[in-house]
Amino acid sequence: MRSPRLIGGVLAAVLIAACWAVALRVADVAERDGVAAGLARAEESSAIAQAVATNLEHQIDALHALAERWLANPDASRAPIRAELEHGIIRQMRRADSAVERYAICDPAGLVLWEFGIGAGSDGCVRPVHAAVPPSLRSSPVPPRLSMLPSAGADDQAAIQATQALIAEAGGTGGIAVAVLRLPALSAQIAAAGRLDGGVLALALDTGQLIAWSEPRSLPAGQPVAGPVLHAGLPPGHRGQARMVSPITGRDELMAWRRVMSLNLFAIGTVDAERQLAAAASIRGTAYGSASLASLLIVLALLVWSSLRDAGEARQAALARDALRGELERLIGGIPAVFILRQVQPGGESRLLYRGGDVEAVTGWPPATFQGHDSLAAWCELDVASHDAFYARVVAEGSASLRFRFRQPDGGFRHMRLHCRSLAPNEAGFVELAGYLLDVTSQVQAEARALHSARLASLGAVSAGLAHELKQPLTAISLAAEVAQVEAEQIGASAIICRLAQIVEEVDRTVHLIESLRRFARGSQAGYPIGSCAIDAVVDSAVSLMARHLRALTVDIEVDPGPPGQAVLGDPEAIKQILINFLTNAGDAVAALPRGTARRVRIAVRPDAGSGRVAVAVADNGGGIAPDILPRLFEPFVTTKPADVGTGLGLSISLGLARAMMAEIHAANVAQGAEFTLLLAAAPGPGSQHDAPPTTRRFPMRSGA
């Protein structure tokens, strides 16, 4: 008499445990999916805030370039040029998207040489300032350094200053530029950039002080908001995400942050966790309620069944069992999972014993669709043999999981996860498998959205890099044209011809670069112009364009241009772009070396004995490339740099340009770093006669490095 009662109790306990296991699993999956989706949205929001910071960096860079040219024309005879440069600075400050309120150019001792201000209380006129810049600003690094300005009174608007050294033409620090930024204008820009529903975009100094955010209500300027996760000790390029109580809003939020390169800023994006996880909380409550009710009914049904059995009312016991089964079917049908029980025979074939649960909610089809079907393979990407192989693996390993796509009535697909566990063999020697089927489409979509956000961040970095690349020649075009008009009235036609030649050269370079990128993006290099050019001149041009950037990173540049006039077959602008990419990567590699370590980059032209071509090699002492990255280095989006610094497209573009010229590119690790080599076909020219020995030139790092 005790054996049936014991079996019934064990069965009830197993059913209750199964109900709660499924409820906990459903709640956990919903919570994890909601958090993953919220972090992906916060990552998108931080990318938008980073774009605003990048625009601010470009504004400061544009003013910095004009200020260095102003400082390079100190003679009284160059007064017209200085005047045009000053007008250029003022136009930059008066642009609609400018957040710069005041701008000053100082000498190395800190004395203000020229200043201009815009805003309340300013007459908008240039006026000399005799007050000295604080001594701490005289040792400012080349990248702009942002810091809070103390408030001058209750009506004084919050502001920050960006301090940056001005590099003299002969090297070293020639002066100091100080830009005062309006925080209300910066907050307006970040609010106008757009934000996600319930999310916040913000910019904070690396010391943890808030400077701009997208909320309509205001916080005191300089309020510490970053918390323990953001501080000055984080390395450049650091990024992260977490669920935490936001120091900005005081709410439980999903937060993502990333370091803004070249500026001591963090771009922050947050999403309200309560709003994001509202659907998950509803699913959790439904699952827990269903499991609780199912447990109660199972216990009641067990008591009824036991009572009827003790009373000897077999018929009523049978009715109770039927009622219990029907009630269990109804309750299990409310849980978003499909439960299965299969029997695996010794030969490997399996047959269905039981299938129940909320079939339509999980599969998208009415339960009647599957009546008479032992397997669901007809609706899956996997056939019956694949399912049998999976069940055989469950028997061999004890448990296993399987993911597949499940066809929908409208022709689409859902992503499914099947998990099974083997039970002890029965008396006939057959093994029974118990399992459940879940719809994991939301989890797969969350993973896809996170990957898409990373791609968008890379695409944003590529767009910012292209805009920055085109900005310099266009600025030179504009200034050259304006100065030419002034000099036409003062020094005659020869200066006009020189300036116009410079305009034509810069325009041709810009058009050529755009055309090269357009061909690469289209996947075709047909019709690319290839001719004979002097490689030493191309090397000098590339080094001249990169010299200031590398000196700012305290890099010692050594150039060996090879025999004078050595001619190669190729397009000079394409070769120059490839070498600029090589030099940029080398500079980034050595910039990561510890402070005080020698940073060296060498570019050399030499004959390649193995192929009979001319080799142009760029080597650095930055530690080399990881062995697992080296074979895939020229594939798109493969990079060794942080995600918000490198896009992984530079070397891929360089490979496309080289192949269009019938050239080759190779990368290898050398003694202390990496070496990139461009192999070009030699062409008849003056350089084929090695009459003059090669001359090695050095571009030493800036003073004070």
C-alpha positions as CSV (number, residue, x, y, z in Angstrom):
1,M,0.0,0.0,0.0
2,R,2.9,2.3,0.6
3,S,4.6,1.8,-2.8
4,P,1.9,3.6,-5.0
5,R,1.8,6.5,-2.4
6,L,5.6,6.8,-2.4
7,I,5.6,6.8,-6.2
8,G,2.9,9.5,-6.3
9,G,4.9,11.7,-3.8
10,V,8.1,11.3,-5.8
11,L,6.2,12.2,-9.0
12,A,4.6,15.2,-7.4
13,A,8.0,16.4,-6.1
14,V,9.5,16.0,-9.6
15,L,6.7,17.9,-11.3
16,I,7.0,20.8,-8.7
17,A,10.8,20.9,-9.2
18,A,10.3,20.9,-13.0
19,C,7.8,23.8,-12.8
20,W,10.1,25.9,-10.7
21,A,13.1,25.1,-12.7
22,V,11.4,26.2,-15.9
23,A,10.0,29.4,-14.2
24,L,13.5,30.3,-12.9
25,R,15.0,29.6,-16.3
26,V,12.4,31.8,-18.1
27,A,12.9,34.6,-15.6
28,D,16.7,34.4,-15.9
29,V,16.6,34.4,-19.7
30,A,14.2,37.4,-19.7
31,E,16.4,39.3,-17.2
32,R,19.6,38.6,-19.2
33,D,18.0,39.5,-22.5
34,G,16.8,42.8,-21.1
35,V,20.2,43.7,-19.6
36,A,22.0,42.8,-22.8
37,A,19.6,45.0,-24.9
38,G,19.9,47.9,-22.4
39,L,23.7,47.8,-22.4
40,A,23.6,47.8,-26.2
41,R,21.4,50.9,-26.2
42,A,23.7,52.5,-23.6
43,E,26.7,51.7,-25.9
44,E,24.9,53.5,-28.8
45,S,24.2,56.4,-26.5
46,S,27.9,56.7,-25.4
47,A,28.9,56.6,-29.1
48,I,26.7,59.6,-29.8
49,A,28.3,61.5,-26.8
50,Q,31.7,60.5,-28.2
51,A,30.8,62.0,-31.5
52,V,30.0,65.3,-29.8
53,A,33.4,65.2,-28.1
54,T,35.1,64.4,-31.4
55,N,33.5,67.5,-32.9
56,L,34.8,69.5,-30.0
57,E,38.3,68.1,-30.6
58,H,38.1,69.1,-34.3
59,Q,37.1,72.6,-33.3
60,I,40.1,72.9,-31.0
61,D,42.4,71.4,-33.6
62,A,41.2,73.9,-36.2
63,L,41.9,76.8,-33.9
64,H,45.2,75.3,-32.9
65,A,46.4,75.0,-36.5
66,L,45.5,78.7,-37.2
67,A,47.3,79.7,-33.9
68,E,50.5,77.9,-34.9
69,R,50.5,79.7,-38.3
70,W,49.8,83.0,-36.5
71,L,52.8,82.4,-34.2
72,A,55.0,81.5,-37.2
73,N,54.5,85.0,-38.8
74,P,55.9,87.3,-36.1
75,D,57.5,89.9,-38.5
76,A,55.7,93.3,-39.1
77,S,55.9,92.5,-42.8
78,R,53.6,89.6,-42.2
79,A,50.9,91.6,-40.6
80,P,48.4,91.1,-43.4
81,I,48.8,87.3,-43.0
82,R,48.4,87.6,-39.2
83,A,45.2,89.6,-39.7
84,E,43.7,87.0,-42.0
85,L,44.6,84.3,-39.6
86,E,43.0,86.2,-36.8
87,H,39.8,86.6,-38.9
88,G,40.0,82.8,-39.5
89,I,40.0,82.2,-35.8
90,I,37.1,84.5,-35.2
91,R,35.1,82.9,-37.9
92,Q,35.7,79.5,-36.4
93,M,34.5,80.7,-33.0
94,R,31.4,82.3,-34.5
95,R,30.3,79.1,-36.1
96,A,26.9,77.8,-35.0
97,D,28.4,74.5,-33.7
98,S,31.3,76.2,-31.8
99,A,31.4,76.0,-28.0
100,V,34.6,78.2,-27.7
101,E,33.8,81.4,-25.9
102,R,37.3,82.9,-25.6
103,Y,40.6,82.1,-27.2
104,A,44.1,83.4,-26.3
105,I,47.6,82.9,-27.8
106,C,50.4,83.2,-25.2
107,D,54.1,83.2,-25.4
108,P,56.1,80.4,-23.6
109,A,56.3,82.6,-20.4
110,G,52.5,82.8,-20.3
111,L,52.0,86.4,-21.4
112,V,48.9,86.8,-23.6
113,L,49.8,88.0,-27.1
114,W,46.3,88.0,-28.6
115,E,42.8,87.2,-27.3
116,F,39.2,87.3,-28.6
117,G,36.0,86.7,-26.7
118,I,32.3,86.0,-27.7
119,G,29.3,86.0,-25.4
120,A,27.6,88.0,-22.6
121,G,29.8,90.8,-21.3
122,S,32.1,90.8,-24.3
123,D,32.4,93.6,-26.9
124,G,33.7,91.0,-29.4
125,C,36.9,93.1,-30.1
126,V,40.5,92.0,-30.0
127,R,42.2,93.4,-27.0
128,P,45.6,92.7,-25.3
129,V,45.7,91.1,-21.9
130,H,48.7,91.7,-19.7
131,A,47.8,89.2,-16.9
132,A,50.1,86.2,-17.0
133,V,48.9,82.6,-17.6
134,P,49.3,80.4,-14.4
135,P,52.7,78.6,-14.4
136,S,50.9,75.2,-14.5
137,L,49.8,75.9,-18.0
138,R,53.3,76.4,-19.4
139,S,54.1,72.7,-19.1
140,S,50.8,71.5,-20.8
141,P,51.2,68.5,-23.1
142,V,50.7,68.8,-26.9
143,P,47.2,67.2,-26.8
144,P,44.7,69.7,-25.4
145,R,44.1,69.3,-21.6
146,L,40.7,70.3,-20.2
147,S,40.2,71.6,-16.7
148,M,37.4,73.4,-14.7
149,L,37.5,77.2,-14.3
150,P,36.6,78.5,-10.9
151,S,33.3,80.4,-10.8
152,A,33.7,84.2,-10.6
153,G,30.3,84.7,-8.9
154,A,26.7,83.6,-8.7
155,D,25.9,84.9,-12.2
156,D,29.0,83.4,-13.8
157,Q,28.3,80.6,-16.2
158,A,30.2,77.4,-15.8
159,A,33.2,76.9,-18.2
160,I,36.2,74.8,-18.8
161,Q,39.5,75.7,-20.4
162,A,41.5,73.7,-23.0
163,T,45.2,74.3,-22.7
164,Q,47.6,73.2,-25.5
165,A,51.2,73.8,-26.4
166,L,52.0,75.5,-29.8
167,I,54.8,73.8,-31.7
168,A,57.3,76.1,-33.3
169,E,58.6,75.6,-36.8
170,A,62.1,74.8,-35.5
171,G,60.7,72.3,-33.0
172,G,59.9,72.7,-29.3
173,T,57.2,74.7,-27.6
174,G,56.7,78.1,-29.2
175,G,53.7,79.2,-27.2
176,I,50.5,78.2,-25.4
177,A,46.9,78.3,-26.7
178,V,44.1,78.6,-24.2
179,A,40.4,78.1,-25.2
180,V,37.6,78.7,-22.8
181,L,34.5,76.6,-23.5
182,R,30.9,77.3,-22.6
183,L,29.3,74.4,-20.9
184,P,25.7,75.4,-21.6
185,A,26.5,75.5,-25.3
186,L,28.2,72.1,-25.0
187,S,25.2,70.6,-23.2
188,A,22.9,72.0,-25.9
189,Q,25.0,70.3,-28.5
190,I,24.9,66.9,-26.7
191,A,21.1,67.3,-26.2
192,A,20.6,68.1,-29.9
193,A,22.7,65.1,-31.0
194,G,19.8,62.9,-29.9
195,R,19.2,60.5,-27.1
196,L,17.4,57.2,-26.5
197,D,14.1,57.1,-24.7
198,G,14.8,57.2,-21.0
199,G,18.5,57.5,-21.6
200,V,21.1,60.1,-20.7
201,L,24.1,61.3,-22.7
202,A,27.0,63.0,-20.7
203,L,30.6,64.1,-20.9
204,A,32.8,64.1,-17.9
205,L,36.5,65.0,-17.2
206,D,38.8,62.1,-16.3
207,T,38.8,63.5,-12.8
208,G,35.1,62.5,-12.6
209,Q,33.6,66.0,-12.9
210,L,30.4,66.5,-15.1
211,I,30.8,69.1,-17.8
212,A,27.7,68.4,-20.1
213,W,24.7,66.2,-20.2
214,S,21.4,65.9,-22.1
215,E,18.9,66.1,-19.2
216,P,16.7,69.3,-19.2
217,R,17.3,69.9,-15.5
218,S,20.8,71.2,-14.5
219,L,23.5,70.0,-12.1
220,P,26.1,72.3,-10.6
221,A,29.1,72.6,-12.9
222,G,32.0,70.4,-11.9
223,Q,29.8,68.1,-9.7
224,P,31.6,64.7,-9.2
225,V,29.4,62.2,-11.0
226,A,31.7,59.5,-12.4
227,G,31.9,57.4,-9.3
228,P,34.6,54.7,-8.6
229,V,34.4,53.2,-12.1
230,L,35.8,56.3,-13.8
231,H,39.0,57.9,-12.6
232,A,42.2,59.5,-13.9
233,G,44.2,56.2,-13.6
234,L,42.3,54.5,-16.5
235,P,44.4,53.9,-19.6
236,P,43.7,55.7,-22.9
237,G,41.0,54.0,-25.0
238,H,39.4,52.3,-21.9
239,R,35.7,51.5,-22.2
240,G,33.3,49.6,-20.1
241,Q,29.7,48.9,-19.1
242,A,27.9,48.0,-15.9
243,R,24.5,48.1,-14.1
244,M,24.8,50.5,-11.2
245,V,23.2,53.4,-9.4
246,S,24.0,56.3,-11.8
247,P,25.9,59.1,-10.1
248,I,24.3,61.4,-12.7
249,T,20.6,60.7,-12.2
250,G,20.6,58.7,-8.9
251,R,18.6,55.9,-10.6
252,D,19.3,52.3,-11.2
253,E,20.7,52.4,-14.7
254,L,22.6,50.4,-17.3
255,M,25.7,52.5,-18.1
256,A,28.3,52.4,-20.8
257,W,31.4,54.7,-20.9
258,R,34.4,55.1,-23.2
259,R,37.5,57.2,-23.1
260,V,37.8,60.0,-25.7
261,M,41.2,59.9,-27.3
262,S,43.3,63.1,-27.4
263,L,41.0,64.7,-24.8
264,N,40.9,63.9,-21.1
265,L,37.1,63.2,-21.3
266,F,34.8,60.2,-20.9
267,A,31.7,59.8,-23.1
268,I,28.8,58.3,-21.0
269,G,25.5,56.8,-22.0
270,T,22.9,55.4,-19.6
271,V,19.5,53.6,-19.9
272,D,16.9,53.5,-17.1
273,A,17.1,49.9,-15.8
274,E,13.6,50.0,-14.4
275,R,12.0,51.0,-17.7
276,Q,14.3,48.6,-19.7
277,L,13.6,45.6,-17.5
278,A,9.8,46.2,-17.1
279,A,9.0,43.4,-19.6
280,A,11.4,41.0,-17.9
281,A,9.8,41.8,-14.5
282,S,6.4,41.1,-15.9
283,I,7.6,37.7,-17.3
284,R,9.2,36.8,-14.0
285,G,6.0,37.6,-12.1
286,T,3.9,35.5,-14.5
287,A,6.4,32.6,-14.4
288,Y,6.6,32.6,-10.6
289,G,2.9,32.9,-10.2
290,S,2.3,30.0,-12.6
291,A,4.8,27.8,-10.8
292,S,3.3,28.6,-7.4
293,L,-0.2,27.8,-8.5
294,A,1.0,24.6,-10.2
295,S,2.8,23.5,-7.0
296,L,-0.3,24.1,-4.9
297,L,-2.6,22.2,-7.3
298,I,-0.1,19.3,-7.5
299,V,-0.1,19.0,-3.7
300,L,-3.9,19.2,-3.6
301,A,-4.3,16.7,-6.4
302,L,-1.8,14.3,-4.6
303,L,-3.8,14.6,-1.4
304,V,-7.1,13.9,-3.2
305,W,-5.6,11.0,-5.0
306,S,-4.2,9.5,-1.8
307,S,-7.5,10.0,0.0
308,L,-9.5,8.3,-2.8
309,R,-7.1,5.4,-2.9
310,D,-7.3,4.9,0.8
311,A,-11.1,4.9,0.6
312,G,-11.0,2.3,-2.1
313,E,-12.8,4.4,-4.6
314,A,-10.9,3.3,-7.7
315,R,-13.2,5.1,-10.1
316,Q,-13.0,8.4,-8.2
317,A,-9.2,7.9,-8.0
318,A,-9.1,7.5,-11.8
319,L,-11.2,10.6,-12.3
320,A,-8.9,12.5,-9.9
321,R,-5.9,11.4,-11.8
322,D,-7.5,12.5,-15.0
323,A,-8.4,15.8,-13.4
324,L,-4.8,16.1,-12.1
325,R,-3.4,15.5,-15.6
326,G,-5.8,18.0,-17.2
327,E,-5.0,20.6,-14.6
328,L,-1.3,20.0,-15.0
329,E,-1.7,20.4,-18.8
330,R,-3.5,23.6,-18.3
331,L,-0.9,25.1,-15.9
332,I,2.1,23.9,-17.9
333,G,0.4,25.3,-21.0
334,G,0.7,28.8,-19.4
335,I,4.5,28.5,-19.0
336,P,6.4,29.8,-22.1
337,A,8.2,26.4,-22.7
338,V,7.5,23.1,-24.5
339,F,8.1,20.0,-22.3
340,I,9.0,16.7,-24.0
341,L,9.6,13.1,-23.0
342,R,11.2,10.7,-25.5
343,Q,12.3,7.1,-25.4
344,V,15.6,6.1,-27.0
345,Q,15.9,2.4,-28.1
346,P,19.2,0.5,-28.0
347,G,19.5,0.8,-31.8
348,G,19.5,4.7,-31.6
349,E,15.9,5.3,-32.8
350,S,13.7,7.4,-30.6
351,R,10.0,8.0,-30.2
352,L,7.9,10.7,-28.6
353,L,6.1,9.8,-25.3
354,Y,4.9,13.2,-24.3
355,R,4.8,16.8,-25.6
356,G,3.1,19.6,-23.6
357,G,3.3,23.2,-22.6
358,D,2.5,26.5,-24.3
359,V,3.2,25.1,-27.8
360,E,1.7,28.0,-29.7
361,A,3.5,30.8,-27.7
362,V,6.9,29.0,-28.2
363,T,6.7,27.7,-31.7
364,G,4.2,30.2,-33.3
365,W,2.0,27.3,-34.6
366,P,-1.3,26.0,-33.1
367,P,-0.8,22.7,-31.2
368,A,-3.1,20.9,-33.6
369,T,-0.4,21.4,-36.3
370,F,1.9,18.9,-34.7
371,Q,-0.6,16.2,-33.9
372,G,0.5,12.9,-35.4
373,H,4.0,14.1,-35.9
374,D,6.6,12.3,-33.8
375,S,9.3,14.9,-34.6
376,L,9.3,18.6,-35.3
377,A,12.1,18.2,-37.9
378,A,9.8,19.3,-40.8
379,W,9.7,22.8,-39.3
380,C,13.4,23.0,-38.4
381,E,16.7,23.5,-40.2
382,L,17.7,20.1,-39.0
383,D,16.4,16.8,-40.4
384,V,15.2,13.7,-38.5
385,A,18.7,12.1,-38.7
386,S,20.3,15.2,-37.0
387,H,17.7,15.1,-34.2
388,D,18.4,11.4,-33.7
389,A,22.1,12.1,-33.5
390,F,21.4,14.8,-30.9
391,Y,19.4,12.3,-28.8
392,A,22.2,9.8,-29.1
393,R,24.6,12.4,-27.8
394,V,22.3,13.1,-24.8
395,V,22.4,9.4,-23.9
396,A,26.2,9.3,-24.2
397,E,26.9,12.5,-22.3
398,G,24.0,12.7,-19.9
399,S,22.8,16.1,-21.1
400,A,23.2,18.4,-24.1
401,S,21.7,21.5,-25.8
402,L,20.9,22.2,-29.4
403,R,20.2,25.5,-31.2
404,F,18.3,25.8,-34.5
405,R,15.9,28.0,-36.4
406,F,12.2,27.1,-36.5
407,R,10.1,28.1,-39.6
408,Q,7.1,30.4,-39.0
409,P,3.7,30.6,-40.7
410,D,4.7,33.9,-42.4
411,G,7.9,32.4,-43.8
412,G,10.2,33.8,-41.2
413,F,12.1,32.0,-38.5
414,R,12.4,31.9,-34.7
415,H,15.6,30.8,-32.9
416,M,15.0,27.8,-30.6
417,R,17.0,26.1,-27.9
418,L,16.4,22.4,-27.0
419,H,17.9,21.0,-23.8
420,C,17.6,17.4,-22.8
421,R,18.8,15.2,-19.9
422,S,18.8,11.4,-19.8
423,L,17.0,9.5,-17.1
424,A,17.8,6.0,-15.7
425,P,17.0,3.1,-18.1
426,N,13.6,1.5,-17.5
427,E,12.9,-2.2,-16.9
428,A,12.9,-2.9,-20.7
429,G,16.4,-1.3,-21.1
430,F,15.1,1.8,-22.9
431,V,16.5,5.2,-21.9
432,E,14.1,8.0,-21.5
433,L,15.0,11.7,-22.2
434,A,13.3,14.6,-20.5
435,G,13.8,18.1,-21.9
436,Y,12.3,21.5,-22.8
437,L,12.2,23.7,-25.8
438,L,12.6,27.5,-25.4
439,D,12.2,30.5,-27.8
440,V,15.6,32.3,-27.6
441,T,14.9,34.8,-30.4
442,S,15.2,37.8,-28.2
443,Q,18.5,36.7,-26.8
444,V,19.9,36.1,-30.4
445,Q,18.6,39.6,-31.4
446,A,20.2,41.2,-28.3
447,E,23.6,39.6,-29.3
448,A,23.1,40.9,-32.9
449,R,22.3,44.4,-31.7
450,A,25.4,44.5,-29.5
451,L,27.5,43.4,-32.5
452,H,25.8,46.0,-34.7
453,S,26.5,48.7,-32.1
454,A,30.3,47.9,-32.2
455,R,30.2,48.1,-36.1
456,L,28.4,51.5,-35.8
457,A,31.1,52.7,-33.4
458,S,33.8,51.6,-35.9
459,L,31.9,53.3,-38.8
460,G,31.7,56.5,-36.7
461,A,35.4,56.4,-36.1
462,V,36.1,55.9,-39.8
463,S,33.8,58.9,-40.7
464,A,35.5,61.1,-38.1
465,G,38.9,60.1,-39.4
466,L,37.9,60.9,-43.0
467,A,36.5,64.3,-42.1
468,H,39.7,65.1,-40.2
469,E,41.8,64.0,-43.1
470,L,39.9,66.2,-45.6
471,K,39.8,69.2,-43.2
472,Q,43.5,70.1,-43.2
473,P,43.9,70.5,-47.1
474,L,40.6,72.4,-47.3
475,T,41.7,74.8,-44.5
476,A,44.9,75.3,-46.4
477,I,43.0,76.1,-49.6
478,S,40.8,78.6,-47.9
479,L,43.6,80.4,-46.1
480,A,45.8,80.4,-49.2
481,A,43.1,82.0,-51.3
482,E,42.4,84.7,-48.7
483,V,46.1,85.6,-48.2
484,A,46.5,85.7,-52.0
485,Q,43.9,88.4,-52.3
486,V,45.7,90.5,-49.7
487,E,49.2,90.0,-51.2
488,A,47.9,90.8,-54.7
489,E,47.6,94.4,-53.6
490,Q,51.0,94.6,-51.9
491,I,53.7,92.4,-53.4
492,G,52.6,91.8,-57.0
493,A,51.7,88.9,-59.3
494,S,54.5,86.4,-58.4
495,A,53.0,85.8,-54.9
496,I,49.6,85.3,-56.5
497,I,51.0,82.6,-58.8
498,C,52.7,80.8,-55.9
499,R,49.5,80.8,-53.7
500,L,47.3,79.6,-56.6
501,A,49.7,76.8,-57.3
502,Q,49.4,75.7,-53.7
503,I,45.6,75.8,-54.0
504,V,45.7,73.6,-57.1
505,E,48.1,71.1,-55.4
506,E,45.9,70.7,-52.3
507,V,42.7,70.4,-54.3
508,D,44.3,67.7,-56.5
509,R,45.4,65.8,-53.4
510,T,41.9,66.0,-51.9
511,V,40.2,64.8,-55.0
512,H,42.7,62.0,-55.5
513,L,42.2,60.8,-51.9
514,I,38.4,60.8,-52.2
515,E,38.5,59.0,-55.6
516,S,40.8,56.3,-54.1
517,L,38.5,55.7,-51.2
518,R,35.5,55.6,-53.5
519,R,37.1,53.0,-55.7
520,F,38.1,50.9,-52.7
521,A,34.5,51.1,-51.2
522,R,33.1,50.0,-54.6
523,G,35.5,47.0,-54.7
524,S,37.1,47.9,-58.0
525,Q,40.4,49.6,-58.8
526,A,40.0,49.5,-62.6
527,G,41.5,52.5,-64.4
528,Y,43.8,53.6,-61.6
529,P,46.6,55.8,-63.0
530,I,50.0,54.2,-62.8
531,G,53.2,55.9,-64.0
532,S,56.8,56.5,-63.1
533,C,57.6,58.6,-60.1
534,A,60.6,59.3,-57.8
535,I,60.2,57.4,-54.6
536,D,62.5,59.7,-52.6
537,A,60.2,62.6,-53.3
538,V,57.1,60.6,-52.3
539,V,58.8,59.5,-49.1
540,D,59.8,63.1,-48.2
541,S,56.2,64.3,-48.8
542,A,54.7,61.5,-46.6
543,V,57.2,62.2,-43.8
544,S,56.6,66.0,-44.0
545,L,52.9,65.4,-43.5
546,M,53.4,63.1,-40.5
547,A,56.4,64.8,-38.9
548,R,54.5,67.2,-36.7
549,H,52.1,64.4,-35.4
550,L,55.1,62.0,-34.7
551,R,57.1,64.8,-33.0
552,A,54.1,65.5,-30.8
553,L,54.2,61.9,-29.7
554,T,58.0,62.3,-28.9
555,V,59.0,60.0,-31.7
556,D,62.5,60.0,-33.2
557,I,62.1,59.7,-37.0
558,E,64.9,58.4,-39.2
559,V,64.6,58.5,-43.0
560,D,66.8,56.7,-45.6
561,P,65.4,57.8,-49.0
562,G,67.8,55.6,-51.0
563,P,69.6,56.8,-54.2
564,P,68.4,60.2,-55.4
565,G,65.7,60.1,-58.1
566,Q,65.1,56.3,-57.8
567,A,62.1,55.7,-60.1
568,V,59.3,53.2,-59.4
569,L,56.0,52.3,-61.2
570,G,52.9,53.5,-59.3
571,D,50.7,56.5,-58.4
572,P,52.5,58.9,-56.1
573,E,49.3,59.8,-54.1
574,A,48.4,56.2,-53.6
575,I,52.0,55.4,-52.4
576,K,51.9,58.4,-50.1
577,Q,48.6,57.3,-48.6
578,I,50.0,53.8,-47.9
579,L,53.1,55.2,-46.3
580,I,51.0,57.6,-44.2
581,N,49.0,54.6,-42.9
582,F,52.3,52.8,-42.1
583,L,53.6,55.8,-40.2
584,T,50.3,56.3,-38.3
585,N,50.3,52.7,-37.2
586,A,54.0,52.9,-36.2
587,G,53.3,56.1,-34.2
588,D,50.4,54.5,-32.4
589,A,52.5,51.5,-31.5
590,V,55.4,53.4,-30.0
591,A,53.0,55.8,-28.2
592,A,51.9,52.9,-26.0
593,L,55.4,52.4,-24.7
594,P,56.0,53.4,-21.0
595,R,57.0,57.0,-20.4
596,G,60.7,57.6,-20.7
597,T,61.3,54.8,-23.2
598,A,62.9,55.7,-26.5
599,R,60.4,55.8,-29.3
600,R,61.9,55.3,-32.8
601,V,60.4,55.0,-36.3
602,R,62.6,54.3,-39.3
603,I,61.6,54.5,-43.0
604,A,64.1,53.2,-45.6
605,V,64.2,52.7,-49.4
606,R,66.3,49.7,-50.5
607,P,66.4,47.2,-53.4
608,D,64.7,43.9,-52.7
609,A,67.1,41.2,-53.9
610,G,64.5,38.4,-53.9
611,S,62.0,40.1,-56.3
612,G,64.2,42.7,-58.1
613,R,61.8,45.4,-56.9
614,V,62.2,48.5,-54.8
615,A,61.2,48.1,-51.1
616,V,60.0,50.9,-48.9
617,A,60.1,49.7,-45.3
618,V,58.6,51.4,-42.1
619,A,59.9,49.8,-38.9
620,D,59.2,50.7,-35.2
621,N,60.3,49.6,-31.7
622,G,56.7,49.3,-30.4
623,G,56.9,45.6,-29.4
624,G,55.5,43.9,-32.5
625,I,52.2,42.3,-33.5
626,A,50.5,39.4,-31.7
627,P,51.1,36.1,-33.6
628,D,47.4,35.3,-33.7
629,I,46.6,38.7,-35.3
630,L,49.5,38.8,-37.9
631,P,48.0,36.3,-40.5
632,R,44.7,38.3,-40.5
633,L,46.2,41.8,-40.3
634,F,45.1,43.0,-43.7
635,E,41.5,41.8,-43.3
636,P,38.8,44.5,-42.8
637,F,38.0,45.4,-39.2
638,V,41.0,43.5,-37.8
639,T,43.0,45.8,-35.5
640,T,45.3,45.7,-32.5
641,K,44.1,49.1,-31.3
642,P,41.2,49.8,-28.8
643,A,37.7,49.7,-30.4
644,D,37.2,53.5,-30.1
645,V,40.7,54.3,-31.6
646,G,41.3,51.9,-34.5
647,T,38.7,50.9,-37.2
648,G,40.7,48.0,-38.8
649,L,40.3,49.5,-42.2
650,G,43.6,51.4,-42.8
651,L,45.7,48.4,-43.8
652,S,42.8,46.8,-45.8
653,I,42.6,50.1,-47.8
654,S,46.4,50.1,-48.2
655,L,46.3,46.6,-49.6
656,G,43.6,47.5,-52.1
657,L,45.7,50.5,-53.3
658,A,48.9,48.4,-53.6
659,R,47.2,45.7,-55.6
660,A,45.8,48.3,-58.0
661,M,49.4,49.3,-58.7
662,M,50.6,45.7,-59.1
663,A,52.5,46.1,-55.9
664,E,52.8,44.0,-52.7
665,I,52.6,44.7,-49.0
666,H,54.1,42.5,-46.3
667,A,54.2,42.7,-42.5
668,A,56.5,41.0,-40.1
669,N,57.9,41.2,-36.5
670,V,61.5,42.3,-36.2
671,A,63.9,42.6,-33.3
672,Q,62.1,45.3,-31.2
673,G,58.8,45.9,-33.1
674,A,57.0,45.5,-36.4
675,E,58.1,46.2,-40.0
676,F,55.7,47.0,-42.9
677,T,57.2,46.7,-46.4
678,L,55.8,48.0,-49.7
679,L,57.3,46.3,-52.8
680,L,57.1,48.5,-56.0
681,A,58.3,47.7,-59.5
682,A,61.4,49.6,-60.5
683,A,61.1,52.0,-63.5
684,P,63.9,53.5,-65.7
685,G,64.8,56.8,-64.4
686,P,67.6,58.9,-63.0
687,G,67.6,56.8,-59.8
688,S,68.6,53.7,-61.7
689,Q,72.1,55.1,-62.0
690,H,73.5,55.0,-58.5
691,D,75.8,58.0,-58.9
692,A,75.2,59.5,-55.5
693,P,75.2,57.7,-52.2
694,P,72.0,57.6,-50.1
695,T,71.6,60.2,-47.4
696,T,70.1,59.3,-44.0
697,R,68.1,62.1,-42.4
698,R,66.8,62.3,-38.9
699,F,63.8,64.2,-37.5
700,P,64.5,64.3,-33.7
701,M,61.7,64.5,-31.2
702,R,60.5,67.8,-29.9
703,S,62.5,69.5,-27.1
704,G,61.5,68.7,-23.6
705,A,60.4,65.2,-24.5
